[in-house]
């Protein structure tokens, strides 16, 4: 797994620059049906995602969900 994944697991607070504005977010890992939903969305959005999945084999690729601190989970 990449270091960003372990960093977010250890400290889920993150800052994101979106539309020129910095936002403070909280990260959590997608699991179960939510993971499947976002994986399908990624495949529909990124043309090479299916090939990427084949290239990494059985290795699980994490999907992290970022929500603004004031949003409810």
C-alpha positions, 0 to 999 in steps of 0.5 A: 500500500502507498504511504498516503493510505497509511497516513490517512489511516493513522490521521484521517484529517486531511486538507484538500484544495478544491476550486481554489478553496482549502477544505478540511476533510476527514477520511474513511475507507470505503467498504462493502457495497460502498466500495463496489459502487465507487469502484464501478464509478471509477471504471466508468470514469477512467478508461484504463481502470479495467486494465489497471485492475487486471495489472494489479491482480488480486491486490486490493486497491483502497478507496478513501472517502473524504468528507468535509469536517462539518458533514455527517458520516 
